[in-house]
Amino acid sequence: MGDRAKTPAGAAGRAPTADRPSDIRNVVLVGHSGSGKTTLVEALAQTAGALNRAGRVEDGGTVSDHDEIERRRHRSVQLSLVPVGWDGHKINLIDTPGYADFVGELRAGLRAADAALFVVSAAQEADAVAASTRAIWEECAAVGMPRAIVVTHLDTARTGFAELTGVCAGLFGHDDPDAVLPLHLPVHGPEAADGHAPATGLIDLLPERVLDYSTGARREEPPDESGRERIAEARARLIEGIIAESEDETLMDRYLGGEPIDPGILVADLEKAVARGAFHPVLAAAPAAEGGTQGLGTVELLDLITRGFPSPLEHGPRAVTTPDGRHRPAVTCDPGGPLVAEVVKTAADPYVGRISLLRVFSGTLRPDETVHVCGHGLADRPRPAPAPAPGEQDLHEADDRIGGLTSPFGKQQRPMAHCVAGDLACVARLGHAETGDTVSAKDDPLLMEPWTLPEPLLPLAVRAHGKADEDRLSQGLARLVAEDPALRLEQNPDTRQTVLWCLGEAHQDVALERLRERHGVRVDAVPYEVALRETFGGAASGRGRHVKQSGGHGQYAVCEIDVEPLPPGSGVEFVDKVVGGAVPRPFVTSVEKGVRAQAARGIATGHPLVDVRVTLRDGKAHSVDSSDAAFQTAGALALREAAADVPVRLLEPVDGVGVLVPDEYVGPVMSDLSGRRGRIVGTDRAGPGRTLVRAEVPEAEIVRYAVDLRSVSHGTGRFDRAYVRHEPMPPHVAEKFRQQTEN
């Protein structure tokens, strides 16, 4: 961004350090799957001197994707931190997965960062940018996070750099397209045999110079006359865009009046506008040429990060409370302030144990000190209960001792002497900490509200593969959800299934792999069962007779009942209308116990019976042989006999569903919901170009809706759901369920 020496801080194998928040930059890389985020991290790390040679995702050998699951899949599935040094600054590069199933890792990266690089690929269709990144862009905009755009894969481009820049301006700069402009234009080499012309350099628009990367090392050259003509229009538009965001109100008048503007002033104004989140430059980047040490545009990108992105000091105060919900003064990024850190990520290492990645927001974290760990316990909360507010429930709290502090770099953990406010560090064996928990001083415990996560809505029912796995299943699942807050664990009391609620199929697959490989637990996926109910289709009567005599004390109980259906939500109501003591008072309670026990077990399909009134109207007892157990059995027999005379109807759960989609997908979404036996309740406007479709849909029809909605809406839709009621299942659908039960 300016003329100065480019000095990597630290050599390969050595961790960069920072003792002042002003020297730290926390940057998260965001982008659609396959956009090249991990490759870009490798290129930046090589240029900064942290790597001698950049790895390749295709070869399974990158610093970011060091997990065995990632190496096999050739894509990121978890957040990864790669710290590098540049011009006296420590840059924490936070690589995040691009696949929608791992948005929980992305949200954690946004929490840990102070600025974002949005990576878009010129090798993919332009529509892919809109499907997966615009929502995150708007989320960053809502909190004023500075953003820049990096275009990758220029060597295999389907979309030209200028065209893709225009697409980004339309998608990300809808309020002000002139706030999204390129700082450089690519220079392409000779066309290869495949028809592509790889980018070999950049034209730096402001100082009007050519940056040649064709040899794998950056060289500066002046442009020729044709080069100046090519960049004239783009340069003029960039200057106008920078001046429009300048704090110097006289600058535009001077420029329009023909007065030459010093490039140094423009660069300084550009850096200020980027730091405020008012201007979003577009840059190009690519890995270094074979044998080279500097990738295309990586020097310029590192300069932008250190000079244009804010330090942690520029982030606003963070709200905190005490664990019991009392408000405390907000904390600032002060190394001498009270200790407040947050667990950004939790991982399990087979040799070290649990490793927690912490972002320190205030104070200084030091080895060998005792800290207080406190959190909201979301991992233990069954779905679909909402996230609790501070003070509304018991928190998990404990004191833990910090061992050594380390800085992660792929599989390596490099020792740190301390971690000041604004920096990130790993702590091993922080046994009570879960992702999202707050770490504070033992004598001054504080709590931060955890970041918002999407509700996992794709169920995965599991059971232990064998006896040995049964013993480890509970502990393995608990560790799994502690590592990944986007998972929810449910022990369903109705179906007695163990259910992991996930964000998508890839999320499911990774959860099963981690359970098997990290925690040594093998499980089998089984069909997810919907919690059905039964009810009587009409009024009926039944007689329960339980009489046995085999010498000695016998069993004698007779009861007669009437059963009638009740409105939905009534449960099971028991009424005693026995007259004359035909059934002694103590045994009336026994009949009720037997009826309720049989109702809980179900009548026809094994699902609980609900919404009926059972009236005990008569019976018989024996002075010697009658007993509590005999009348419980008679009550159950009477209910089963009554059910034989009327149809038993199946009730299915119905969920209220809200689907948020762009306007162009409203029709397909409504048609799809109707095909799932859904009833459209209405539609509401939900901001520019977006509509919320509200419907009531049987739960059995939307078990896989988290996957299906992506197909219907091309990845742009999201939904939530909540239980509304049980209602009768259509006869043809009920018959199918009965057949499945019999089989």
C-alpha positions in Angstrom: 0.0 0.0 0.0 3.0 2.2 0.3 6.8 2.4 -0.4 8.5 0.8 2.5 10.6 -2.3 3.2 8.7 -5.5 3.5 10.1 -7.4 6.5 8.9 -10.7 7.8 8.9 -10.9 11.6 10.2 -14.3 12.7 11.6 -17.2 10.7 9.9 -20.5 9.9 9.6 -22.6 13.0 9.5 -19.7 15.4 6.3 -18.2 16.8 5.8 -14.4 16.4 5.2 -12.6 19.7 3.4 -9.4 20.7 3.6 -7.6 24.0 1.2 -4.7 23.0 -2.3 -4.9 21.6 -1.4 -2.2 19.1 0.9 -4.7 17.4 -1.7 -7.4 16.9 -4.1 -8.0 14.0 -6.8 -10.7 14.2 -8.1 -11.5 10.8 -10.7 -14.1 9.8 -10.9 -15.5 6.3 -14.4 -16.0 5.1 -15.7 -17.4 1.8 -17.6 -20.1 0.0 -16.3 -23.7 -0.1 -13.5 -24.0 -2.6 -12.7 -20.3 -2.7 -9.1 -20.8 -1.7 -9.0 -19.6 1.9 -6.6 -22.3 3.1 -4.3 -21.9 0.1 -4.3 -18.1 0.7 -3.2 -18.7 4.3 -0.4 -20.9 3.1 0.7 -18.2 0.6 0.6 -15.5 3.3 2.5 -17.6 5.8 5.2 -18.3 3.2 5.6 -14.7 2.2 5.8 -13.7 5.9 8.6 -16.3 6.4 6.6 -18.6 8.7 6.8 -21.4 6.1 9.7 -22.4 3.9 7.3 -24.0 1.4 3.6 -23.6 1.0 1.5 -26.9 1.0 -1.4 -27.8 -1.2 -4.9 -28.7 -0.1 -5.0 -31.4 -2.9 -2.0 -33.1 -1.3 -3.5 -33.0 2.2 -0.5 -31.1 3.5 -1.4 -27.6 4.6 -0.8 -25.9 8.0 -4.5 -25.1 8.4 -6.0 -28.4 7.4 -3.8 -30.6 9.7 -6.6 -32.7 11.1 -6.7 -36.2 9.7 -10.4 -35.8 8.7 -9.5 -32.6 6.8 -6.6 -34.3 5.1 -8.8 -37.1 3.9 -11.7 -34.8 2.7 -9.4 -32.2 1.2 -11.4 -29.4 2.8 -11.6 -27.5 6.1 -14.0 -28.7 8.7 -12.9 -26.6 11.7 -11.4 -23.3 12.6 -7.6 -23.1 12.4 -5.2 -20.4 13.7 -2.0 -19.5 11.8 0.0 -16.7 13.4 2.6 -14.9 11.3 4.8 -11.8 11.7 5.0 -8.9 9.4 6.6 -5.5 9.8 6.7 -5.8 13.6 3.1 -6.9 13.9 1.7 -10.3 14.9 -1.1 -11.3 12.5 -3.4 -14.1 13.7 -4.9 -15.5 10.5 -8.1 -17.4 11.3 -9.0 -19.9 8.6 -12.6 -21.0 8.7 -14.6 -23.7 6.7 -16.6 -22.5 3.8 -19.1 -25.3 3.8 -22.5 -24.3 5.3 -22.5 -27.3 7.7 -19.6 -25.8 9.6 -21.0 -22.3 10.2 -20.5 -22.8 13.9 -16.7 -22.7 13.3 -17.2 -19.6 11.2 -19.1 -17.8 13.9 -16.3 -18.6 16.4 -13.8 -17.1 14.0 -15.9 -14.0 13.7 -15.9 -13.7 17.5 -12.2 -14.0 17.7 -11.4 -11.5 14.9 -11.3 -7.7 14.5 -11.5 -7.7 10.7 -12.4 -10.1 7.8 -11.0 -11.1 4.5 -13.8 -12.3 2.2 -12.2 -14.7 -0.3 -14.0 -15.2 -3.6 -12.8 -17.5 -6.5 -12.7 -16.4 -10.1 -12.7 -20.1 -11.0 -16.3 -20.6 -9.8 -19.6 -19.2 -11.0 -20.3 -15.7 -9.8 -23.6 -16.9 -8.3 -21.6 -18.9 -5.7 -20.5 -15.7 -4.1 -24.1 -14.7 -3.3 -25.3 -18.0 -2.0 -22.9 -18.4 0.9 -21.2 -15.1 1.8 -23.7 -12.2 1.6 -25.4 -13.1 4.9 -22.0 -13.2 6.7 -21.1 -9.9 5.0 -24.3 -8.3 6.4 -23.5 -9.8 9.8 -20.1 -8.1 9.8 -21.6 -4.9 8.6 -24.1 -4.9 11.5 -21.2 -4.7 14.0 -19.0 -2.5 11.8 -16.3 -5.0 11.2 -13.8 -3.9 8.6 -13.8 -6.1 5.5 -11.7 -6.5 2.4 -12.2 -8.8 -0.6 -9.6 -11.1 -2.1 -10.0 -12.7 -5.5 -8.2 -16.0 -6.0 -7.8 -18.6 -8.8 -7.1 -16.0 -11.4 -5.0 -18.6 -13.3 -8.1 -20.7 -13.9 -10.6 -17.9 -14.1 -14.1 -18.5 -15.4 -15.0 -14.9 -14.4 -12.8 -12.0 -15.3 -11.3 -9.9 -12.5 -13.2 -6.8 -13.6 -16.5 -8.7 -13.9 -16.1 -10.3 -10.5 -15.3 -7.0 -8.9 -18.5 -5.7 -10.3 -20.4 -8.7 -8.9 -18.9 -8.0 -5.5 -19.8 -4.3 -5.7 -23.4 -5.3 -6.5 -23.6 -7.9 -3.7 -21.6 -6.3 -0.9 -21.8 -2.6 -1.8 -25.6 -2.3 -2.4 -25.7 0.8 -0.4 -22.7 2.4 -2.0 -21.1 0.4 -4.9 -18.2 2.9 -5.0 -17.1 1.6 -1.5 -16.1 -1.7 -3.1 -13.3 -1.0 -5.6 -10.0 -2.7 -6.7 -6.6 -1.4 -5.5 -4.8 -3.4 -8.3 -5.5 -4.8 -11.7 -4.0 -8.2 -12.6 -1.3 -8.5 -15.3 -1.7 -11.8 -17.3 1.1 -13.7 -18.9 1.0 -15.6 -22.2 -2.0 -17.9 -22.8 -1.3 -21.5 -21.8 -2.4 -24.6 -23.8 -5.6 -24.9 -21.8 -6.7 -21.4 -22.9 -6.0 -19.7 -19.5 -3.6 -16.9 -19.1 -2.2 -17.0 -15.5 -1.8 -13.7 -13.6 1.9 -12.9 -13.3 1.7 -9.4 -11.7 -0.4 -6.5 -10.6 -0.8 -2.9 -11.6 -0.9 -0.8 -8.3 -3.4 1.9 -9.2 -2.6 4.6 -6.7 1.2 4.9 -7.2 0.9 3.7 -10.8 3.5 1.0 -10.8 3.7 -2.6 -11.9 4.4 -5.4 -9.4 5.9 -8.3 -11.2 5.6 -11.7 -9.4 6.4 -13.9 -12.4 9.7 -15.2 -10.8 8.1 -15.9 -7.4 9.5 -12.8 -5.8 8.1 -9.3 -6.0 9.7 -6.7 -8.3 8.5 -3.1 -8.9 8.6 -1.6 -12.4 7.1 1.6 -13.9 4.2 1.0 -16.3 4.5 1.8 -20.0 2.3 4.3 -21.7 -0.3 1.6 -22.7 -0.4 0.5 -19.1 -1.2 4.0 -17.9 -4.0 4.3 -20.4 -5.5 0.9 -19.3 -5.6 2.0 -15.6 -6.7 5.6 -16.1 -10.5 4.9 -15.6 -10.0 2.5 -12.7 -7.6 4.8 -11.0 -9.8 7.8 -11.3 -12.8 5.9 -9.9 -10.6 4.5 -7.0 -9.4 8.0 -6.1 -13.0 9.4 -6.1 -14.1 6.5 -3.9 -11.3 7.2 -1.4 -11.9 10.9 -1.4 -15.6 10.3 -0.8 -14.8 8.6 2.4 -12.1 11.1 3.4 -12.4 13.1 6.6 -10.9 16.0 4.7 -14.0 17.6 3.2 -11.9 19.9 1.0 -10.2 17.1 -0.8 -13.0 16.4 -3.3 -13.2 20.1 -4.4 -9.4 20.2 -4.9 -9.5 17.0 -6.9 -12.4 18.1 -9.1 -10.7 21.5 -9.6 -7.7 19.6 -11.2 -5.3 19.9 -8.3 -3.0 16.9 -8.1 -3.5 14.8 -4.9 -0.4 13.4 -3.2 -0.6 9.6 -3.3 0.6 9.5 0.3 -2.5 11.4 1.4 -4.7 9.0 -0.6 -3.1 5.9 0.9 -3.5 7.4 4.4 -7.2 8.1 3.8 -7.7 4.7 2.3 -6.2 3.0 5.4 -8.5 5.1 7.7 -11.6 4.3 5.6 -10.8 0.6 5.6 -10.3 0.6 9.4 -13.6 2.3 9.9 -15.4 -0.3 7.8 -16.5 2.4 5.3 -14.4 1.2 2.3 -13.8 -2.3 1.2 -10.9 -2.8 -1.2 -10.7 -5.6 -3.7 -7.3 -7.3 -4.0 -6.0 -10.3 -6.0 -3.8 -13.1 -4.6 -2.2 -16.4 -5.7 0.4 -18.8 -4.4 4.0 -18.3 -5.3 5.4 -19.6 -8.5 7.3 -22.9 -8.4 10.5 -22.3 -6.4 9.3 -18.8 -5.4 8.9 -17.3 -2.0 6.2 -14.6 -2.5 2.8 -15.3 -3.9 1.0 -12.8 -6.2 -0.4 -9.9 -4.1 0.5 -11.4 -0.8 2.9 -8.5 0.1 0.1 -6.0 -0.6 -2.4 -8.0 1.4 -0.1 -8.2 4.4 0.5 -4.5 4.2 -3.2 -3.9 4.1 -3.7 -6.0 7.2 -1.1 -4.3 9.2 -1.8 -0.7 8.1 -5.5 -0.7 7.2 -7.1 -3.2 9.6 -7.7 -2.1 13.2 -5.8 -3.4 16.2 -7.8 -4.9 19.1 -7.5 -1.5 20.9 -9.9 -0.1 18.3 -12.7 -2.5 19.2 -15.4 -1.2 21.5 -15.8 -2.3 25.1 -17.2 -5.7 25.8 -20.2 -6.2 28.1 -19.7 -8.5 31.1 -21.7 -9.6 34.1 -21.0 -11.5 37.2 -22.0 -15.2 37.0 -25.1 -14.5 39.0 -26.2 -11.9 36.4 -25.2 -8.6 38.1 -23.9 -6.0 35.6 -20.3 -4.9 35.7 -18.5 -2.2 33.9 -17.6 -3.2 30.3 -14.0 -4.3 29.8 -11.6 -2.8 27.3 -8.5 -4.1 25.6 -6.2 -3.3 28.4 -3.4 -5.7 29.4 -3.5 -4.3 32.9 -7.3 -4.7 33.2 -9.3 -7.5 34.8 -8.7 -10.9 33.1 -11.5 -11.7 30.6 -11.0 -14.3 28.0 -13.3 -16.5 26.0 -12.9 -20.1 24.8 -13.2 -19.8 21.0 -12.6 -23.5 20.2 -12.2 -26.8 22.0 -10.3 -29.7 20.5 -9.2 -33.1 21.8 -5.6 -34.3 21.3 -5.0 -38.1 21.9 -1.7 -37.3 23.7 -2.3 -33.9 25.3 -6.0 -34.2 26.0 -8.4 -31.2 25.7 -6.9 -28.1 24.2 -8.8 -24.7 24.5 -8.1 -21.8 22.1 -8.7 -18.5 24.0 -9.1 -15.0 22.8 -8.1 -12.6 25.6 -10.3 -9.5 25.6 -8.9 -7.9 28.8 -6.0 -8.4 31.1 -3.0 -10.7 30.6 -3.2 -14.5 30.7 -0.1 -16.1 32.3 1.0 -19.7 32.9 0.6 -21.4 36.2 -2.3 -19.2 37.5 -5.6 -20.4 38.7 -8.6 -19.0 36.8 -12.4 -19.2 37.0 -14.2 -20.9 34.2 -17.9 -20.1 33.7 -20.4 -20.8 30.9 -24.1 -21.2 30.1 -24.0 -24.9 29.7 -25.6 -24.9 26.2 -24.0 -28.2 25.3 -25.9 -29.9 28.0 -29.2 -28.4 27.0 -31.5 -30.7 25.0 -33.0 -29.4 21.8 -35.2 -27.6 21.1 -35.0 -25.4 24.3 -33.9 -21.8 23.5 -30.6 -20.4 24.6 -30.9 -19.0 28.2 -30.4 -15.4 29.2 -27.9 -14.6 31.9 -29.1 -15.5 35.4 -32.1 -17.6 34.2 -30.5 -21.0 34.9 -27.7 -22.6 36.8 -24.3 -22.0 35.1 -21.5 -24.5 35.2 -18.6 -23.0 37.1 -15.2 -24.2 38.3 -11.7 -23.1 39.1 -9.0 -24.4 36.9 -5.3 -24.1 36.8 -3.6 -22.7 33.6 -0.6 -24.8 32.7 1.6 -23.7 29.8 0.4 -21.3 27.1 1.1 -22.1 23.5 0.6 -20.6 20.1 -0.8 -23.1 17.5 0.8 -23.5 14.1 -0.7 -26.6 12.4 0.0 -29.6 14.6 2.7 -27.7 16.5 2.2 -25.9 19.8 4.8 -23.3 20.3 5.4 -22.0 23.9 4.2 -18.5 24.9 5.5 -16.6 27.9 2.1 -14.8 28.3 -0.9 -13.7 26.3 -1.9 -10.0 26.4 -5.3 -8.5 25.7 -6.2 -8.8 22.0 -4.1 -12.0 21.4 -5.0 -15.6 21.1 -3.4 -18.6 22.8 -4.0 -22.3 23.5 -4.3 -23.8 27.0 -4.1 -27.6 27.5 -6.2 -29.6 30.0 -8.6 -26.8 30.9 -10.9 -29.6 31.8 -14.0 -27.7 32.8 -14.0 -25.4 29.8 -16.4 -25.7 26.8 -16.5 -23.6 23.7 -18.1 -20.2 24.5 -17.1 -20.3 28.2 -15.6 -17.2 29.9 -12.2 -17.5 31.6 -11.6 -14.8 34.3 -9.7 -14.2 37.5 -10.4 -16.5 40.4 -11.1 -13.7 42.8 -13.1 -11.6 40.3 -15.2 -14.0 38.2 -16.9 -12.4 35.1 -19.1 -13.7 32.3 -19.5 -12.8 28.7 -22.6 -13.6 26.7 -21.7 -16.4 24.2 -22.0 -15.7 20.4 -25.1 -16.6 18.5 -25.2 -20.0 16.8 -27.7 -21.4 14.3 -30.0 -24.0 15.7 -29.0 -27.5 14.5 -32.2 -29.0 12.9 -31.0 -32.2 11.2 -31.4 -35.2 13.6 -29.0 -38.1 13.8 -30.2 -41.0 16.0 -27.4 -43.2 17.2 -26.8 -46.3 19.3 -23.7 -48.0 20.5 -22.2 -50.5 18.1 -21.3 -53.0 20.8 -21.2 -53.6 24.5 -17.8 -51.9 24.9 -19.1 -48.9 23.1 -22.1 -48.6 25.4 -19.9 -48.0 28.4 -18.1 -45.1 26.6 -21.0 -43.7 24.6 -22.2 -41.2 27.2 -18.8 -39.7 27.9 -17.8 -39.6 24.3 -21.0 -37.8 23.3 -20.5 -35.3 26.2 -17.0 -34.5 25.0 -18.1 -34.2 21.4 -20.7 -31.5 22.1 -18.3 -29.7 24.4 -15.9 -29.4 21.5 -18.6 -28.4 19.0 -21.3 -26.0 20.3 -23.2 -26.3 17.0 -24.1 -29.9 18.0 -27.0 -30.5 20.4 -27.4 -33.8 22.3 -30.9 -35.0 23.2 -32.1 -38.1 25.1 -35.6 -38.2 23.7 -38.0 -39.4 26.5 -40.7 -40.4 24.1 -38.8 -42.5 21.6 -35.9 -43.3 24.0 -33.5 -42.5 21.2 -30.1 -40.8 21.6 -30.2 -38.0 19.1 -27.4 -35.7 17.9 -28.8 -32.6 16.2 -26.5 -31.3 13.5 -26.4 -28.6 10.8 -26.2 -30.9 7.8 -25.0 -34.2 6.4 -21.4 -33.3 6.3 -21.6 -32.1 9.9 -23.1 -35.5 10.8 -20.4 -37.4 9.0 -17.6 -35.4 10.8 -19.3 -35.9 14.2 -19.4 -39.7 13.7 -15.7 -39.7 12.6 -14.6 -37.7 15.5 -16.6 -39.9 17.9 -14.9 -42.9 16.5 -11.3 -41.6 16.0 -10.9 -39.1 18.9 -13.0 -40.7 21.5 -12.9 -44.4 20.6 -16.6 -44.9 20.4 -18.3 -46.7 17.5 -22.0 -46.0 16.9 -24.6 -47.1 14.4 -26.9 -44.5 12.8 -30.5 -45.6 13.1 -33.7 -44.1 11.6 -35.0 -41.1 13.5 -38.3 -41.7 15.1 -41.0 -39.0 15.4 -42.8 -38.9 18.7 -46.3 -40.1 17.7 -49.3 -40.4 20.0 -52.5 -42.5 19.9 -56.1 -41.5 20.7 -59.5 -43.1 20.5 -61.5 -42.4 17.4 -64.8 -42.6 19.3 -66.5 -43.6 22.5 -66.1 -47.2 23.7 -66.5 -49.4 26.8 -64.3 -52.1 28.2 -64.3 -54.7 30.9 -61.2 -55.9 32.6 -61.4 -59.2 34.4 -58.3 -60.6 36.1 -59.2 -63.7 38.1 -56.6 -66.4 38.9 -56.8 -69.2 41.5 -54.0 -71.7 41.9 -54.2 -72.6 45.5 -53.6 -70.3 48.4 -53.8 -66.6 47.9 -55.5 -65.9 44.4 -56.0 -62.8 42.3 -59.4 -61.2 41.7 -60.3 -57.9 40.1 -63.0 -56.8 37.7 -63.6 -53.3 36.5 -65.8 -51.7 33.8 -64.8 -48.5 32.1 -66.1 -46.0 29.5 -63.6 -44.2 27.3 -64.4 -41.1 25.3 -62.1 -38.8 23.2 -61.1 -35.3 24.5 -59.9 -32.2 22.7 -56.2 -32.1 21.7 -53.8 -31.4 24.6 -56.1 -32.9 27.3 -53.8 -35.8 28.2 -55.4 -38.7 30.1 -58.3 -37.8 32.4 -59.5 -40.4 34.9 -63.0 -40.2 36.6 -64.4 -42.3 39.3 -68.2 -42.9 39.1 -68.4 -46.2 41.1 -71.4 -46.3 43.4 -72.1 -48.6 46.3 -68.5 -49.5 46.9 -68.4 -52.1 44.1 -64.7 -51.2 43.8 -63.2 -50.3 47.2 -61.7 -46.9 47.4 -58.0 -48.1 47.6 -58.5 -50.1 44.5 -59.9 -47.2 42.5 -56.4 -45.7 42.6 -55.1 -49.1 41.5 -57.3 -49.1 38.4 -56.2 -45.6 37.6 -52.5 -46.7 37.9 -53.2 -49.6 35.5 -55.0 -47.4 33.0 -52.3 -44.8 33.0 -49.5 -47.3 32.7 -51.2 -49.0 29.7 -51.8 -45.5 28.1 -48.1 -44.7 28.4 -47.3 -48.0 26.7 -49.8 -47.4 23.9 -52.6 -49.6 22.6 -52.1 -50.3 18.9 -48.7 -49.1 17.8 -46.8 -48.7 21.0 -47.1 -44.9 21.1 -48.6 -43.2 24.2 -52.3 -42.8 24.4 -53.5 -39.3 25.0 -56.6 -37.0 24.9 -59.1 -39.5 26.4 -61.4 -39.5 29.5 -61.5 -42.9 31.2 -64.5 -43.3 33.5 -64.6 -46.2 36.0 -68.3 -47.0 36.4 -68.4 -50.5 38.0 -66.5 -53.5 39.1 -66.1 -56.3 41.6 -63.7 -57.2 44.3 -63.0 -60.2 46.6 -62.5 -59.7 50.3 -59.3 -62.0 50.2 -58.0 -62.3 46.7 -58.3 -58.6 45.5 -55.1 -56.6 45.6 -53.4 -53.5 44.2 -51.6 -55.5 41.5 -54.7 -57.3 40.4 -56.7 -54.1 39.9 -53.8 -52.5 38.0 -53.8 -55.4 35.7 -57.6 -55.3 35.3 -57.5 -51.6 34.5 -55.0 -52.2 31.7 -57.1 -55.1 30.3 -60.2 -52.9 30.3 -58.5 -50.2 28.3 -57.2 -52.7 25.7 -60.7 -54.2 25.4 -62.2 -50.8 24.9 -59.7 -50.1 22.1 -60.7 -53.2 20.2 -64.2 -51.8 19.5 -63.2 -48.4 18.0 -60.5 -47.1 15.6 -57.3 -46.0 17.3 -56.1 -42.9 15.5 -52.4 -41.9 15.3 -51.5 -38.3 16.2 -48.4 -36.8 14.8 -46.4 -33.7 16.0 -46.9 -30.6 13.9 -44.2 -27.9 13.9 -44.5 -24.2 13.2 -41.9 -23.4 10.5 -40.5 -20.1 9.5 -38.5 -20.1 6.2 -36.4 -17.0 5.3 -35.5 -16.9 1.6 -34.8 -14.4 -1.1 -38.0 -13.3 -2.9 -37.2 -15.3 -6.1 -37.4 -18.6 -4.1 -40.7 -17.9 -2.3 -42.8 -19.8 -4.9 -40.6 -22.9 -4.9 -40.5 -22.9 -1.1 -44.2 -22.6 -0.7 -44.8 -25.3 -3.3 -42.3 -27.6 -1.5 -43.9 -27.1 1.9 -47.4 -27.8 0.5 -46.0 -31.1 -0.9 -45.0 -32.0 2.6 -48.6 -31.8 3.8 -47.9 -28.3 5.1 -50.3 -25.4 5.6 -49.1 -22.0 4.6 -50.0 -19.6 7.4 -48.7 -16.4 5.8 -45.7 -14.4 4.5 -43.9 -11.4 5.9 -41.4 -9.0 4.5 -38.0 -9.6 6.2 -35.8 -6.8 4.8 -34.8 -5.9 1.3 -35.4 -8.7 -1.1 -36.2 -11.3 1.5 -39.4 -13.0 2.6 -40.4 -15.0 5.7 -42.7 -17.9 4.8 -44.7 -19.2 7.8 -46.3 -22.6 7.7 -47.4 -25.5 9.9 -45.9 -28.8 8.7 -45.9 -32.4 10.2 -42.6 -33.1 11.8 -42.3 -36.4 9.9 -42.2 -34.4 6.7 -39.3 -32.1 7.6 -36.9 -34.4 9.3 -34.4 -33.7 6.5 -35.6 -30.2 5.7 -32.2 -28.7 6.7 -30.7 -30.5 3.7 -33.7 -30.2 1.3 -34.1 -26.4 1.8 -30.5 -25.8 0.5 -31.5 -27.5 -2.7 -34.8 -25.7 -3.1 -33.2 -22.3 -2.3 -29.8 -22.8 -3.8 -28.2 -22.5 -0.4 -29.7 -19.1 0.3 -32.5 -20.1 2.7 -32.6 -20.8 6.4 -35.4 -21.8 8.7 -36.5 -22.4 12.3 -39.1 -24.7 13.8 -41.0 -25.1 17.0 -43.5 -27.7 18.2 -47.1 -26.5 18.0 -49.4 -29.5 18.7 -50.2 -33.1 17.9 -53.0 -33.7 15.4 -54.6 -36.7 13.6 -52.5 -38.3 10.9 -54.2 -38.9 7.5 -55.4 -42.6 7.3 -53.1 -43.5 4.3 -50.1 -42.1 6.1 -51.1 -43.8 9.4 -51.4 -47.1 7.6 -47.8 -46.8 6.3 -46.6 -46.1 9.8 -48.5 -49.1 11.2 -46.9 -51.3 8.5 -43.4 -50.0 9.5 -44.2 -50.8 13.1 -45.3 -54.3 12.3 -42.1 -54.9 10.3 
